[in-house]
Structures are given as structure tokens and as C-alpha cells.
Amino acid sequence: MITLIISIVAILATLISSLIGHYFTAKARTSSYKQFLYGKQVDLLIKVIHKQGRFKIYATLLMPDAEEYAERARNDIGDIIKDYSVLAEEAAAIIPTELWLAIRDCLNAMDTFVEKYDSETGLTSEDMVSFTAIDTKVALMTRSFIGADKLSDESVKLFSTKKEFYNVTNKEVGAFEELARQKNKKS
């Protein structure tokens, strides 16, 4: 009888340790997937911000007071918009919805900017302000998502609070336009 009880206890102990092993194995796989996904998100967002910066550089060359390099800038901007469009579609799969929508808004602002340049009406400084506003919103949302502003003495925290993310997300583009206008007045 004692042998039976010891055998049952041994079987139960083996079963419990096996279940604990499976739990930690599954947890480790999930954790590495999350790290992999976060790495892909960060890489993609860095490319998005890079393309926005390149667009802004070339956009300044399309303004009426800087037409010396306008033809080349217009050609390069077309390539940037194509690349940015591909990045925006990739972002649809792995970036949070709010940030992806802001990226799409930025793509639309790029398209509008180029359409105005190509049209008879031409560009004004207000067109640059409109693009700068959405560009700023996407950049701030990206920084919040990545956690770039969460520096401490001990470490870099690779997460941000939803409150900070939604604080930037809920700002209207008009708020960023106003900031750009104020900055332009100081310059």
C-alpha cells in the first residue's frame, strides 16, 4: 500500500514538473516573438521617419524662393513618396492603428504637397506648414511608441504609457500647424 502511494505521488510530481516545463517553454517562445515584433516595428518606424525627413528636405527645394534645384528635387520626391507608400502598407500589418493612420495622413499630405506643386496654383508657405504639422505628429507619436523619451539614470525603458501615446494621438493636426506657424514667425 505504501508503495502504491509513493508511486502515485511520484507520478503526480512528474506530471506537475512536466506542466511547469511546458508553461515556461511557451512563455519563452511568446516573449521572443514579442521582442522580434517590437524590433520589426522600431526598424520600420525609423525608416518612416527617415523618409519623412528626406521629403521635407526636398520639399523646401520646391518652394518658390528655392527653385534652383526644383527639377531634381521633384524627381527625388516622387521616389520618396513611392518608398513611403510601401512603408505605410507594411506598417498596416505591425504598427498600432492610431500611428498607422497618422502615417497614412502624412502620405496624403505628401501627395497633396506634390499635387499643388505640379498644379498651376503653386506652393505657399502654408503648404509647408501643413506638411510640417502632420510630420511632427507622426514623429512625436513614434517617439512615444518607441519610448525614446523615457530615459532614466539607470536604463532606457523600451515602452511608453498609453496615456502619453493617446495624448499625442488625440491632438489635432491644427495644433501642430499652429506650433509651426509660431516657429516660422520667430525665424
Backbone torsions as a table, in degrees:
resi	resn	phi	psi	omega
1	MET	NA	-41.3	-179.8
2	ILE	-66.3	-37.6	178.7
3	THR	-63.1	-38.8	178.1
4	LEU	-63.7	-44.3	-179.8
5	ILE	-64.9	-43.3	179.6
6	ILE	-64.2	-39.3	178.5
7	SER	-64.8	-43.1	179.0
8	ILE	-63.8	-43.2	178.4
9	VAL	-63.2	-41.5	179.4
10	ALA	-64.7	-41.1	177.6
11	ILE	-63.6	-44.0	178.7
12	LEU	-63.4	-41.1	179.4
13	ALA	-64.5	-41.5	177.6
14	THR	-63.5	-43.5	178.9
15	LEU	-62.0	-45.2	-179.5
16	ILE	-64.6	-45.2	179.9
17	SER	-65.8	-34.1	176.4
18	SER	-65.1	-43.9	178.3
19	LEU	-63.4	-40.8	178.5
20	ILE	-64.2	-40.8	177.7
21	GLY	-61.7	-43.3	178.0
22	HIS	-63.9	-39.3	179.7
23	TYR	-60.6	-49.9	-177.5
24	PHE	-68.8	-31.4	175.8
25	THR	-65.3	-45.9	178.6
26	ALA	-64.0	-40.4	179.5
27	LYS	-63.4	-40.8	179.8
28	ALA	-65.6	-39.3	178.8
29	ARG	-65.5	-41.8	179.7
30	THR	-64.6	-41.8	-179.1
31	SER	-63.1	-44.4	-179.4
32	SER	-67.2	-33.7	176.5
33	TYR	-64.9	-43.2	179.2
34	LYS	-62.5	-40.7	178.4
35	GLN	-65.0	-41.6	178.3
36	PHE	-61.6	-46.8	179.8
37	LEU	-62.5	-44.3	179.5
38	TYR	-61.4	-41.1	177.7
39	GLY	-61.3	-42.4	177.6
40	LYS	-63.7	-41.8	179.6
41	GLN	-61.6	-46.5	-179.3
42	VAL	-63.0	-44.9	178.4
43	ASP	-58.6	-45.3	-179.3
44	LEU	-64.5	-44.0	-179.0
45	LEU	-66.0	-34.3	176.6
46	ILE	-64.2	-41.4	177.5
47	LYS	-64.2	-40.4	178.9
48	VAL	-60.7	-49.1	-179.0
49	ILE	-64.8	-38.0	177.5
50	HIS	-60.4	-46.2	-179.8
51	LYS	-64.8	-38.2	177.3
52	GLN	-62.3	-41.9	178.6
53	GLY	-63.7	-42.1	177.3
54	ARG	-62.8	-42.3	178.6
55	PHE	-59.4	-44.3	-177.4
56	LYS	-62.8	-38.7	178.1
57	ILE	-61.7	-49.2	-178.8
58	TYR	-69.8	-31.4	179.2
59	ALA	-63.0	-36.8	178.3
60	THR	-64.9	-28.2	178.3
61	LEU	-77.0	-13.0	177.7
62	LEU	-91.8	-8.1	-179.4
63	MET	-67.4	151.7	-174.8
64	PRO	-55.1	-31.0	-176.8
65	ASP	-87.4	5.7	-178.0
66	ALA	-140.3	54.2	-172.7
67	GLU	-89.2	4.5	-177.3
68	GLU	-60.3	-39.2	-178.3
69	TYR	-111.6	21.2	-172.5
70	ALA	-61.5	-42.0	-176.5
71	GLU	-63.5	-46.4	178.7
72	ARG	-67.2	-40.2	179.0
73	ALA	-61.5	-40.0	179.4
74	ARG	-63.4	-41.1	177.6
75	ASN	-64.3	-44.1	-179.7
76	ASP	-67.0	-36.6	178.9
77	ILE	-64.1	-35.6	176.5
78	GLY	-60.7	-41.4	177.4
79	ASP	-66.0	-39.3	180.0
80	ILE	-63.8	-42.9	179.8
81	ILE	-63.5	-39.5	176.7
82	LYS	-61.0	-48.4	-179.7
83	ASP	-63.1	-42.0	-179.1
84	TYR	-64.7	-37.4	178.2
85	SER	-62.2	-42.9	177.3
86	VAL	-62.5	-44.2	178.6
87	LEU	-62.0	-39.6	179.2
88	ALA	-63.2	-37.8	178.2
89	GLU	-70.1	-38.0	174.9
90	GLU	-63.7	-38.5	-178.6
91	ALA	-63.8	-28.5	-179.6
92	ALA	-57.6	-29.5	-176.5
93	ALA	-83.9	-29.1	-170.5
94	ILE	-129.2	-6.3	-177.3
95	ILE	-100.2	144.8	176.6
96	PRO	-54.7	146.2	-172.8
97	THR	-54.1	-45.8	-177.0
98	GLU	-60.6	-42.4	179.8
99	LEU	-70.5	-39.4	177.8
100	TRP	-61.9	-41.3	178.5
101	LEU	-63.1	-38.1	177.2
102	ALA	-66.2	-38.1	176.6
103	ILE	-63.1	-41.8	177.2
104	ARG	-64.4	-39.0	176.6
105	ASP	-62.5	-38.2	178.6
106	CYS	-66.2	-40.1	176.6
107	LEU	-61.7	-42.5	177.4
108	ASN	-63.1	-38.6	178.0
109	ALA	-65.0	-38.5	176.4
110	MET	-62.1	-46.4	179.3
111	ASP	-60.0	-45.1	180.0
112	THR	-61.7	-42.1	179.8
113	PHE	-59.6	-47.3	-178.4
114	VAL	-68.6	-38.9	177.7
115	GLU	-61.1	-41.4	177.9
116	LYS	-66.2	-37.4	177.8
117	TYR	-63.0	-43.9	-177.7
118	ASP	-73.7	-19.6	-177.8
119	SER	-81.3	175.0	-179.6
120	GLU	-71.6	-25.1	-175.2
121	THR	-72.5	-31.1	179.3
122	GLY	77.7	178.9	-176.0
123	LEU	-97.7	152.7	173.4
124	THR	-126.4	169.7	177.8
125	SER	-63.8	-27.0	178.4
126	GLU	-64.6	-32.5	176.5
127	ASP	-64.8	-39.4	177.9
128	MET	-67.8	-37.1	177.7
129	VAL	-63.0	-42.4	-179.9
130	SER	-62.2	-44.0	178.2
131	PHE	-67.1	-43.6	-178.6
132	THR	-59.1	-35.6	-179.4
133	ALA	-63.9	-50.4	-178.9
134	ILE	-70.7	-33.7	175.8
135	ASP	-59.7	-44.7	179.6
136	THR	-64.9	-42.7	-180.0
137	LYS	-61.1	-46.6	179.4
138	VAL	-62.4	-42.5	-179.3
139	ALA	-63.0	-43.4	179.9
140	LEU	-67.9	-39.3	176.8
141	MET	-64.1	-38.6	178.7
142	THR	-65.1	-45.7	178.3
143	ARG	-60.1	-40.9	178.6
144	SER	-65.5	-43.7	-179.6
145	PHE	-63.5	-45.5	-178.2
146	ILE	-71.4	-29.8	-177.4
147	GLY	88.9	25.8	-175.6
148	ALA	-63.5	-25.7	-177.7
149	ASP	-94.4	7.0	-176.6
150	LYS	-96.3	50.9	-179.8
151	LEU	-84.2	139.7	173.9
152	SER	-132.7	173.9	179.2
153	ASP	-65.9	-30.1	-173.3
154	GLU	-92.5	-34.3	-175.5
155	SER	-164.7	172.6	172.5
156	VAL	-100.8	122.0	179.3
157	LYS	-86.2	126.4	-175.4
158	LEU	-94.5	39.6	174.8
159	PHE	-151.5	162.4	175.6
160	SER	-132.8	161.4	179.4
161	THR	-80.6	149.8	178.7
162	LYS	-63.0	-31.4	-178.9
163	LYS	-60.2	-45.9	179.4
164	GLU	-65.0	-42.0	-179.8
165	PHE	-61.7	-47.2	-178.7
166	TYR	-71.9	-25.9	176.1
167	ASN	-61.9	-44.1	177.6
168	VAL	-73.3	-41.4	-177.8
169	THR	-59.8	-39.9	-175.1
170	ASN	-79.9	-7.8	176.3
171	LYS	-71.3	135.8	176.5
172	GLU	-76.3	151.7	179.8
173	VAL	-59.3	-30.6	178.9
174	GLY	-56.9	-34.2	178.0
175	ALA	-64.0	-38.9	178.5
176	PHE	-73.2	-33.4	176.6
177	GLU	-62.6	-42.0	179.7
178	GLU	-63.3	-40.8	176.8
179	LEU	-61.5	-41.8	179.3
180	ALA	-65.3	-40.8	178.9
181	ARG	-63.0	-43.2	179.7
182	GLN	-63.5	-39.9	178.8
183	LYS	-65.9	-40.2	179.3
184	ASN	-65.0	-33.3	179.0
185	LYS	-68.2	-33.6	179.8
186	LYS	-72.9	-28.8	-176.1
187	SER	-75.9	NA	NA
